[in-house]
Each structure stands twice: as structure tokens, then as C-alpha cells.
Amino acid sequence: MLSIAVCEDENYFSDHIYSLLDCYLMENDLKATIKSYSDGEKFLAADRNPDIILMDIQLPGTNGMEIIRRLRERGCRGQVIFITAYEEYVFQAFDVDAIHYILKPVEKDKFFSAMEKAVRRTGAHNNKALLLMKNDLNAKIFIKDILYCEVYDHKIFLNTIYGRFSYTGTLDSLEKQLGSDFFRCHRSYIVNMSHVLDRDGQVVTMAGGERILVSRRKKREFERRLLEMCRREGMQ
């Protein structure tokens, strides 16, 4: 379970951040404990070491940038996302190893992108799994290990780095469980964008050598998602 701290003195923005957090966690099937602080000194006094810190900069008393510096001196390695109305601190943010700098008002897409990077760095996605039950056998499939999924003759086939598994179901239902690294590129396929090696026209090559068709109407969105994935992994 993730631990998240929100340090924001304005109630309206604090409520908005909570709303975005709830939405992000629900869509990605993640659980978290969330604590809120109205100023940085209270956050320091709590002596916590959360996985993710959502930090305003202009706070009563000591500003958020200095608070993070003090936390770093204590050994806190939490993933910091600054949320502020001021642009001028952006370069200082990198000095304290912040992973993102979001300007108010906070847009959902930018917030989700920042959270995705933070969660990825904590490794929280690595433990998400599907439990398949067939007869008397159970199989635990870690989502990060899925290369691609396909449907054929009313069966779902999960092609993973350690083998192929099948069960009765629908891609629509499975898609809701997988998270943002996966893309429905065709009515019969969902691919893990982290395991895409190459694209040639409407065919993509996955890790392991399998070639998957991308439908014509999904081609542009696939290219956008692939570029986004390359940029994100290049920044880690």
C-alpha cells in the first residue's frame, strides 16, 4: 500500500488534489493512505517518510522547497511532486530530486502523468497481479510480466514472459484491470507498451518476437502512446 502526503494550505486546492488522487487510485486499482498537512512545519513534525509527497511551495512559514530540503537531509527518499502557482522555483525543484513540477490550476492529465511516474518509481505497480482459477489450479500472473493479451473463440490468452495462460472471459473486462501501460490496439489484442520493441506499419513486434496487428483506427493513438512511453522511460 502506498503512503501519500499532501501539503497544501488552501482548502479548495487540497480538496481538488484529493479528488484527483481518489480518481487515479481507483482507475489504477491502487490503495494508499493519505495524510494532509496545512503547512510544512506540521509535516516535518509528523516525522513521516511517505512514498509520494504532493507539495505546495508557498506555505505559511517555511516554504515547501525548504521543507523538502530538510526532509532530504533526514534521508527521506519519497517521490516529490511540486504543485504551485509559481514558475520561478522550477529549477530549484531538480536540486531536491523532485520528479515533477505542476502549475496550478491542476489538470487531470498532467496530474495522472506525474503520479504514474511517482508510482512507477516506488515499484507499487510491480506487485499487481491477476489470479486465474482453473479447475483446482490457481495461477498468479504479475501484470508487469504480461506481454500481450488476445481473445480467440471466447477465451482470453495471456502471453507472459514465462508462458501462456488462458481462461474464459472478455477483453473488455480484462482491460479494466490492467492499467495505463496497456493499450487496446485491436479488437482482439491488448499490448503491454513496456514490451513493444518495434513497429512496422500496422504491425508491432513484442519482446519474444511475436508480431501483433494494430487496427487502422487505433494507429495514431498507438503512436502517441508509444512516444509517451519512450519519453517517460527515458526520464527515469
Backbone bond lengths (Angstrom), bond angles and torsions (degrees), N, CA, C in turn:
res aa  C-N    CA-C-N  psi(-1)  N-CA   C-N-CA  omega(-1)  CA-C   N-CA-C  phi
1 M - - - 1.463 - - 1.522 109.85 -
2 L 1.320 116.20 135.17 1.456 121.47 179.05 1.527 111.15 -75.14
3 S 1.313 116.03 150.25 1.465 121.15 168.87 1.528 107.57 -116.17
4 I 1.339 115.50 128.70 1.465 121.51 -174.75 1.519 109.52 -128.31
5 A 1.324 116.96 135.99 1.465 122.60 174.74 1.520 109.14 -114.83
6 V 1.321 116.12 134.48 1.461 122.69 176.24 1.516 107.69 -115.96
7 C 1.329 117.05 118.79 1.459 121.58 -179.62 1.533 108.13 -115.63
8 E 1.324 116.32 100.41 1.463 122.94 -174.59 1.520 108.44 -151.89
9 D 1.342 116.87 129.27 1.466 119.96 -174.79 1.530 113.51 -91.43
10 E 1.329 118.48 -15.66 1.454 120.30 -179.76 1.528 109.86 -95.88
11 N 1.337 115.66 122.64 1.459 120.34 -174.25 1.527 112.71 -58.65
12 Y 1.334 115.82 -39.60 1.461 118.54 -177.86 1.527 110.97 -60.44
13 F 1.341 117.02 -47.47 1.459 120.23 -179.18 1.523 111.29 -69.24
14 S 1.325 116.54 -36.73 1.461 119.73 177.54 1.519 110.60 -60.89
15 D 1.334 117.18 -45.62 1.471 121.05 178.36 1.523 111.16 -62.50
16 H 1.340 116.11 -39.78 1.466 120.24 179.72 1.526 110.89 -64.28
17 I 1.322 116.98 -42.42 1.467 120.76 178.97 1.525 110.63 -63.96
18 Y 1.339 115.96 -42.18 1.469 119.71 177.42 1.525 111.20 -59.67
19 S 1.317 116.17 -41.46 1.457 120.78 179.57 1.529 111.13 -62.64
20 L 1.328 116.54 -44.38 1.459 120.97 178.56 1.532 111.01 -65.25
21 L 1.320 116.22 -39.49 1.464 120.37 178.25 1.523 111.01 -61.98
22 D 1.320 116.31 -47.47 1.461 120.29 179.55 1.522 110.85 -57.35
23 C 1.327 115.72 -42.83 1.458 121.26 -179.16 1.528 110.53 -65.32
24 Y 1.338 116.76 -45.42 1.462 120.98 -179.29 1.526 111.10 -62.56
25 L 1.326 116.54 -47.30 1.462 120.70 -178.04 1.523 111.22 -63.07
26 M 1.323 116.32 -40.13 1.463 120.17 -179.62 1.517 111.28 -66.38
27 E 1.337 116.54 -44.74 1.465 120.24 -177.79 1.524 112.44 -67.10
28 N 1.333 116.62 -25.57 1.463 120.39 -177.93 1.522 113.22 -106.51
29 D 1.344 115.81 9.36 1.458 121.66 176.89 1.535 111.23 53.55
30 L 1.331 115.93 46.83 1.453 122.04 178.71 1.523 109.99 -115.28
31 K 1.321 116.11 150.14 1.460 121.42 176.84 1.516 109.10 -115.20
32 A 1.330 116.11 146.76 1.468 119.81 -177.88 1.523 110.62 -154.09
33 T 1.330 115.05 151.13 1.459 121.32 166.73 1.521 106.54 -98.19
34 I 1.319 116.88 131.59 1.464 121.82 -175.89 1.527 109.23 -121.89
35 K 1.328 116.61 125.67 1.458 122.31 176.42 1.524 108.98 -117.75
36 S 1.331 115.60 141.08 1.462 120.69 -177.19 1.522 110.69 -115.31
37 Y 1.336 115.73 143.17 1.468 122.19 179.51 1.523 108.97 -135.22
38 S 1.328 115.40 136.97 1.464 119.91 -177.20 1.526 112.86 -89.32
39 D 1.325 117.81 -11.05 1.468 120.49 173.16 1.523 109.32 -153.70
40 G 1.320 115.03 162.47 1.449 120.54 -174.17 1.510 114.50 -68.25
41 E 1.336 117.60 -33.95 1.458 120.29 -179.11 1.531 110.97 -63.35
42 K 1.320 116.60 -39.00 1.473 120.00 177.72 1.526 110.19 -64.77
43 F 1.312 115.77 -37.51 1.458 120.06 177.38 1.523 110.73 -63.72
44 L 1.335 117.16 -45.68 1.457 120.82 177.58 1.523 111.73 -61.27
45 A 1.328 116.11 -42.23 1.460 120.76 -177.87 1.523 112.07 -65.53
46 A 1.331 116.58 -27.07 1.464 120.33 179.79 1.525 111.70 -69.36
47 D 1.344 115.99 -18.62 1.467 122.71 176.21 1.534 111.78 53.39
48 R 1.326 115.66 49.87 1.459 121.34 179.69 1.527 110.72 -105.13
49 N 1.317 114.37 158.35 1.463 120.50 177.54 1.531 108.41 -130.30
50 P 1.356 116.76 71.27 1.469 120.04 -174.57 1.525 112.42 -71.06
51 D 1.328 114.14 160.72 1.467 119.67 177.28 1.522 111.07 -69.06
52 I 1.344 115.98 -40.52 1.464 121.54 -176.01 1.526 108.93 -132.93
53 I 1.342 116.21 134.82 1.465 122.48 -179.97 1.527 108.78 -121.55
54 L 1.326 116.34 120.97 1.464 122.24 175.23 1.521 106.57 -102.68
55 M 1.322 116.74 107.31 1.459 122.00 -165.26 1.529 113.27 -120.99
56 D 1.338 115.23 122.46 1.465 120.25 168.86 1.525 107.52 -74.58
57 I 1.318 117.81 158.43 1.467 120.56 179.30 1.524 111.13 -99.75
58 Q 1.325 117.59 -48.55 1.457 121.02 179.89 1.528 109.33 -83.04
59 L 1.330 115.49 98.07 1.462 122.45 -177.79 1.527 109.97 -123.58
60 P 1.323 118.09 159.78 1.470 119.43 173.44 1.526 109.78 -60.52
61 G 1.344 116.78 135.35 1.462 119.89 -178.66 1.520 111.35 76.17
62 T 1.314 117.02 -131.88 1.460 122.65 -177.27 1.520 110.64 -68.25
63 N 1.346 116.48 132.36 1.461 118.08 -177.39 1.531 111.59 -74.81
64 G 1.336 114.43 163.83 1.456 120.68 -173.48 1.516 114.15 -62.47
65 M 1.320 117.77 -32.62 1.454 120.82 179.87 1.531 110.71 -63.47
66 E 1.335 116.29 -43.67 1.468 120.93 179.08 1.533 110.98 -68.05
67 I 1.325 116.32 -36.33 1.468 119.77 177.59 1.524 110.70 -60.05
68 I 1.323 116.47 -44.63 1.469 119.60 179.70 1.527 110.51 -66.20
69 R 1.337 117.63 -37.23 1.468 119.39 176.73 1.524 110.78 -58.49
70 R 1.325 116.66 -43.56 1.468 121.00 179.94 1.523 110.90 -66.01
71 L 1.324 115.92 -39.64 1.466 118.92 178.16 1.527 110.97 -63.90
72 R 1.318 116.29 -40.38 1.467 119.51 178.11 1.536 110.39 -62.47
73 E 1.324 116.87 -38.87 1.464 120.46 178.41 1.519 111.56 -63.70
74 R 1.323 116.42 -29.16 1.467 121.06 177.14 1.523 112.34 -78.81
75 G 1.333 116.25 -10.27 1.461 119.91 -179.64 1.510 114.71 101.11
76 C 1.321 117.19 7.66 1.464 120.22 178.16 1.526 110.04 -68.62
77 R 1.341 116.83 125.61 1.463 120.88 -179.61 1.527 111.57 -114.17
78 G 1.312 117.05 20.74 1.461 121.08 178.78 1.523 112.16 -59.04
79 Q 1.325 115.84 153.69 1.462 121.89 179.55 1.533 108.82 -80.64
80 V 1.336 116.96 119.96 1.465 121.81 -173.17 1.521 110.98 -102.65
81 I 1.325 114.95 128.72 1.463 121.93 172.67 1.523 106.74 -119.62
82 F 1.318 116.91 113.75 1.460 120.42 176.69 1.529 109.43 -82.22
83 I 1.332 115.54 134.16 1.461 122.01 176.82 1.523 106.98 -125.68
84 T 1.328 116.83 112.58 1.460 119.81 -169.36 1.531 111.15 -151.47
85 A 1.306 115.23 164.30 1.470 121.03 175.81 1.526 111.20 -96.23
86 Y 1.332 117.24 1.78 1.460 121.20 -173.20 1.526 111.39 -116.59
87 E 1.329 115.43 127.93 1.456 120.99 -177.91 1.525 113.27 -81.55
88 E 1.333 116.98 -24.28 1.463 119.40 -166.24 1.528 115.17 -69.87
89 Y 1.332 118.11 -8.62 1.462 120.07 -179.06 1.526 113.12 -96.32
90 V 1.319 116.49 3.38 1.453 118.86 -170.30 1.524 112.98 -59.55
91 F 1.334 118.58 -38.77 1.465 119.85 -178.56 1.522 111.48 -74.07
92 Q 1.335 117.23 -32.17 1.457 120.02 175.21 1.522 111.17 -64.37
93 A 1.333 116.07 -29.80 1.459 120.13 -178.88 1.524 111.45 -58.94
94 F 1.324 117.36 -37.18 1.455 120.39 -179.87 1.528 111.66 -70.23
95 D 1.339 116.62 -25.80 1.460 120.43 178.85 1.523 112.02 -66.21
96 V 1.334 116.46 -25.78 1.469 119.78 179.41 1.538 110.65 -105.95
97 D 1.331 115.93 19.07 1.457 122.69 174.76 1.525 112.55 61.20
98 A 1.338 116.38 39.88 1.466 119.66 172.64 1.529 108.34 -74.08
99 I 1.321 116.79 148.96 1.459 119.33 -178.35 1.520 112.44 -99.24
100 H 1.363 116.97 -13.98 1.460 118.60 -179.91 1.525 109.42 -158.37
101 Y 1.335 114.91 156.77 1.456 123.11 -178.12 1.524 106.45 -139.00
102 I 1.334 116.75 106.56 1.461 121.71 -174.96 1.524 109.78 -109.42
103 L 1.318 115.68 129.97 1.466 120.37 177.47 1.527 110.43 -88.70
104 K 1.324 115.34 140.02 1.463 120.59 174.15 1.527 108.99 -74.04
105 P 1.319 118.62 149.91 1.469 127.53 -5.01 1.521 111.40 -69.17
106 V 1.323 116.58 148.19 1.459 121.91 -172.84 1.521 110.35 -84.86
107 E 1.332 115.75 120.48 1.461 120.94 178.13 1.524 109.97 -90.03
108 K 1.314 115.38 144.85 1.464 121.15 -175.86 1.529 112.07 -57.68
109 D 1.327 117.96 -47.87 1.461 121.05 -176.33 1.527 111.69 -60.61
110 K 1.333 116.80 -43.64 1.463 120.43 -179.94 1.528 111.00 -67.70
111 F 1.327 115.59 -39.09 1.461 119.40 178.91 1.527 110.53 -64.65
112 F 1.330 117.19 -45.41 1.460 120.73 -179.94 1.525 111.07 -62.78
113 S 1.329 117.06 -39.66 1.465 120.76 179.19 1.530 110.83 -62.57
114 A 1.337 115.92 -43.16 1.471 120.22 178.69 1.519 110.95 -65.25
115 M 1.324 117.11 -43.03 1.459 120.94 179.43 1.521 111.27 -64.88
116 E 1.311 116.99 -38.84 1.463 120.36 179.21 1.527 110.65 -60.01
117 K 1.311 116.12 -42.67 1.462 119.95 179.10 1.526 110.77 -66.42
118 A 1.335 116.23 -42.14 1.467 120.52 179.91 1.525 111.16 -64.06
119 V 1.321 116.08 -45.24 1.463 120.14 -179.20 1.523 110.46 -65.23
120 R 1.326 115.84 -40.32 1.462 119.49 178.55 1.533 110.89 -59.62
121 R 1.308 116.83 -40.71 1.468 120.36 -179.68 1.529 112.33 -68.70
122 T 1.320 116.83 -30.04 1.469 118.76 178.29 1.517 111.46 -75.90
123 G 1.344 116.00 -17.88 1.458 119.37 -178.58 1.509 113.39 82.36
124 A 1.338 118.30 9.99 1.466 120.81 -176.20 1.520 112.14 -62.87
125 H 1.346 116.85 -32.58 1.464 119.20 -179.79 1.532 111.87 -68.32
126 N 1.331 116.14 -23.23 1.461 119.13 -172.86 1.525 113.48 -64.76
127 N 1.331 116.96 -21.56 1.454 120.13 -175.84 1.523 113.57 -98.27
128 K 1.334 118.19 -3.20 1.461 120.19 178.86 1.524 109.51 -70.86
129 A 1.318 115.74 135.73 1.452 119.18 -175.01 1.526 110.94 -145.59
130 L 1.335 115.18 159.46 1.452 123.12 171.36 1.520 107.89 -105.65
131 L 1.309 116.88 138.03 1.464 121.22 176.87 1.525 108.10 -107.45
132 L 1.331 116.01 112.57 1.461 121.45 -179.76 1.525 109.26 -99.38
133 M 1.322 115.65 130.81 1.468 120.53 179.28 1.519 109.15 -117.95
134 K 1.315 115.80 122.71 1.462 121.45 -179.22 1.523 108.58 -138.96
135 N 1.314 115.85 116.28 1.467 121.62 -173.67 1.527 108.97 56.11
136 D 1.321 118.76 -120.80 1.461 121.01 179.75 1.528 112.09 -102.12
137 L 1.323 116.72 10.75 1.458 120.19 -176.00 1.524 110.75 -107.91
138 N 1.334 116.22 140.25 1.463 122.48 174.69 1.529 108.87 -115.82
139 A 1.318 116.46 139.89 1.467 120.68 176.47 1.526 108.52 -128.88
140 K 1.316 116.63 127.47 1.459 122.25 177.54 1.518 108.22 -99.83
141 I 1.324 116.21 115.47 1.469 121.71 -176.81 1.524 108.62 -110.95
142 F 1.326 116.92 114.22 1.459 119.92 177.04 1.528 109.22 -71.48
143 I 1.322 115.85 129.81 1.458 120.88 -174.44 1.531 111.88 -59.91
144 K 1.332 116.38 -37.06 1.459 119.57 -178.95 1.526 112.15 -63.36
145 D 1.348 117.39 -20.08 1.467 121.68 -177.32 1.521 113.22 -91.89
146 I 1.332 117.17 -2.10 1.464 120.20 178.64 1.531 109.52 -79.77
147 L 1.331 116.46 127.74 1.465 121.50 177.44 1.529 110.17 -84.13
148 Y 1.311 115.81 -52.67 1.460 120.62 176.51 1.529 109.32 -159.24
149 C 1.319 115.60 162.41 1.461 122.12 179.81 1.529 107.56 -123.79
150 E 1.311 115.65 144.53 1.462 119.22 177.84 1.522 109.96 -140.77
151 V 1.309 115.87 154.92 1.456 121.02 176.61 1.516 108.52 -116.50
152 Y 1.354 114.69 136.71 1.474 120.06 178.85 1.526 107.93 -153.53
153 D 1.319 115.62 125.96 1.465 120.97 176.96 1.543 111.13 54.45
154 H 1.326 115.52 45.89 1.469 123.41 177.02 1.531 113.67 66.24
155 K 1.320 117.55 16.10 1.462 121.06 176.04 1.520 110.18 -118.15
156 I 1.325 115.21 144.83 1.464 121.97 174.27 1.523 108.65 -96.75
157 F 1.325 115.64 131.81 1.462 121.13 175.98 1.529 108.33 -114.64
158 L 1.331 115.69 123.10 1.465 121.75 176.12 1.518 108.01 -100.76
159 N 1.317 115.60 114.35 1.461 120.89 178.31 1.520 107.95 -98.17
160 T 1.327 116.32 112.63 1.463 122.34 -172.98 1.526 110.54 -115.86
161 I 1.318 115.46 175.42 1.460 119.97 179.77 1.527 111.72 -71.16
162 Y 1.344 116.86 -13.21 1.465 119.02 -179.66 1.530 113.06 -122.99
163 G 1.334 117.52 17.92 1.459 118.55 175.47 1.515 112.94 143.59
164 R 1.325 114.76 -176.93 1.460 122.28 -175.70 1.532 108.90 -119.09
165 F 1.324 116.10 131.54 1.455 121.57 -177.64 1.532 108.75 -128.14
166 S 1.322 115.83 150.60 1.460 119.08 -179.35 1.521 111.03 -137.05
167 Y 1.321 115.06 154.90 1.457 121.54 174.72 1.526 107.86 -160.86
168 T 1.307 117.13 166.70 1.456 121.80 179.26 1.527 109.85 -86.24
169 G 1.320 117.19 125.56 1.457 120.18 -177.90 1.521 110.77 178.41
170 T 1.322 115.94 -166.88 1.468 121.79 179.61 1.517 110.10 -127.96
171 L 1.325 116.20 150.90 1.464 120.37 176.32 1.523 111.04 -66.07
172 D 1.322 117.36 -33.68 1.465 120.06 179.44 1.529 110.77 -58.34
173 S 1.319 116.06 -44.87 1.465 120.52 179.68 1.520 111.32 -68.40
174 L 1.315 117.20 -42.84 1.457 121.60 -179.63 1.522 111.45 -64.03
175 E 1.320 116.76 -41.15 1.466 121.81 -177.12 1.521 111.58 -54.94
176 K 1.327 117.43 -36.25 1.465 122.11 -178.41 1.525 112.22 -68.93
177 Q 1.320 117.39 -18.36 1.462 121.34 -176.98 1.518 113.68 -95.22
178 L 1.324 117.90 -11.61 1.458 120.13 -165.87 1.529 115.44 -89.03
179 G 1.300 120.79 -37.90 1.454 120.53 -179.08 1.511 113.71 101.02
180 S 1.326 114.94 179.58 1.466 121.26 -166.60 1.523 114.94 -76.62
181 D 1.339 119.37 -11.41 1.464 120.46 177.34 1.530 111.72 -77.23
182 F 1.321 117.10 -10.46 1.458 121.29 -176.13 1.526 110.96 -104.28
183 F 1.340 114.91 147.67 1.463 120.10 -177.35 1.521 109.97 -137.81
184 R 1.332 115.35 131.51 1.473 121.52 177.60 1.524 107.02 -82.14
185 C 1.317 116.48 94.13 1.468 121.72 -173.76 1.522 112.65 -87.41
186 H 1.318 117.06 -11.38 1.460 122.31 -175.42 1.522 106.53 -161.16
187 R 1.308 117.99 157.74 1.467 118.97 -179.24 1.525 111.84 -62.16
188 S 1.333 116.63 -19.58 1.469 120.27 -177.88 1.526 113.77 -106.80
189 Y 1.346 118.00 -3.53 1.457 119.80 -173.97 1.533 112.82 -137.34
190 I 1.331 114.73 143.20 1.464 123.25 165.88 1.521 106.42 -124.95
191 V 1.328 117.58 128.26 1.465 120.24 -178.41 1.533 110.66 -112.52
192 N 1.314 114.52 148.52 1.460 121.49 172.83 1.526 107.07 -85.91
193 M 1.325 116.95 109.65 1.462 120.69 -174.90 1.526 112.38 -61.14
194 S 1.320 117.27 -23.22 1.464 120.81 178.74 1.525 112.05 -69.30
195 H 1.335 117.08 -18.65 1.463 121.19 -177.10 1.524 112.87 -110.53
196 V 1.337 117.00 13.08 1.469 120.05 176.00 1.531 108.71 -79.60
197 L 1.317 116.71 127.38 1.468 120.95 -179.15 1.524 112.62 -98.42
198 D 1.343 116.63 -37.25 1.466 118.56 -171.84 1.527 109.01 -159.71
199 R 1.327 115.54 156.17 1.458 121.15 174.48 1.520 109.33 -132.64
200 D 1.323 115.86 133.39 1.458 121.85 177.21 1.524 107.27 -132.61
201 G 1.340 115.47 100.14 1.454 119.33 -175.76 1.517 110.74 66.05
202 Q 1.337 115.98 -120.76 1.452 120.62 -179.08 1.523 112.63 -101.31
203 V 1.325 116.56 17.13 1.463 121.33 179.34 1.525 109.40 -120.96
204 V 1.335 116.48 132.04 1.470 120.87 177.09 1.518 109.11 -114.95
205 T 1.314 114.97 146.29 1.462 121.50 176.92 1.516 108.78 -103.32
206 M 1.338 115.63 127.69 1.452 121.48 -179.48 1.530 110.35 -96.93
207 A 1.320 116.27 161.47 1.462 119.96 171.24 1.527 107.94 -54.85
208 G 1.314 116.54 132.48 1.457 120.76 -174.73 1.514 112.65 100.78
209 G 1.354 116.70 -13.75 1.452 120.80 173.19 1.510 116.79 98.32
210 E 1.337 118.70 -8.49 1.465 119.94 179.82 1.530 110.42 -66.17
211 R 1.346 115.41 143.98 1.465 121.26 -179.37 1.529 108.73 -112.17
212 I 1.336 115.74 128.79 1.461 122.83 -173.18 1.527 109.47 -120.46
213 L 1.329 115.20 138.77 1.455 121.19 -179.77 1.530 111.23 -83.36
214 V 1.331 116.08 135.35 1.464 122.78 172.50 1.520 107.40 -105.68
215 S 1.319 117.13 125.72 1.464 119.51 -178.23 1.527 110.52 -65.77
216 R 1.289 116.53 154.77 1.462 121.20 -176.88 1.533 111.23 -59.89
217 R 1.332 117.60 -40.97 1.465 120.02 -176.74 1.533 112.67 -74.95
218 K 1.345 116.66 -15.09 1.461 119.76 178.35 1.534 112.88 -99.91
219 K 1.320 116.37 -2.51 1.467 120.18 -172.41 1.526 112.45 -60.90
220 R 1.337 117.24 -47.66 1.463 119.80 -176.55 1.525 111.56 -64.99
221 E 1.329 116.88 -42.57 1.460 120.48 179.16 1.523 110.78 -66.28
222 F 1.336 116.62 -37.29 1.459 120.32 176.79 1.529 110.64 -60.61
223 E 1.325 116.93 -45.19 1.466 120.90 179.83 1.521 110.84 -61.41
224 R 1.336 116.46 -40.25 1.465 120.20 179.04 1.529 110.80 -64.21
225 R 1.325 116.15 -43.67 1.459 120.32 -179.18 1.526 111.49 -67.23
226 L 1.325 116.40 -37.72 1.458 119.97 179.38 1.527 110.74 -65.94
227 L 1.336 117.12 -42.46 1.456 121.01 177.68 1.527 110.63 -63.43
228 E 1.316 116.69 -41.07 1.454 121.59 178.38 1.514 111.30 -62.31
229 M 1.339 116.69 -41.52 1.461 121.46 178.73 1.533 110.73 -64.65
230 C 1.315 117.33 -43.10 1.473 121.01 179.78 1.519 111.03 -62.08
231 R 1.328 116.41 -42.68 1.463 120.27 179.05 1.520 111.21 -64.50
232 R 1.337 115.61 -42.94 1.457 120.37 -176.95 1.523 111.11 -65.74
233 E 1.328 116.81 -44.29 1.452 119.69 -179.56 1.516 111.12 -70.19
234 G 1.339 116.71 -28.82 1.456 119.43 177.59 1.510 113.03 -70.76
235 M 1.358 117.51 -21.00 1.459 121.99 -178.62 1.523 112.37 -91.13
236 Q 1.341 117.31 -6.74 1.464 119.85 -177.04 1.516 111.37 -81.76
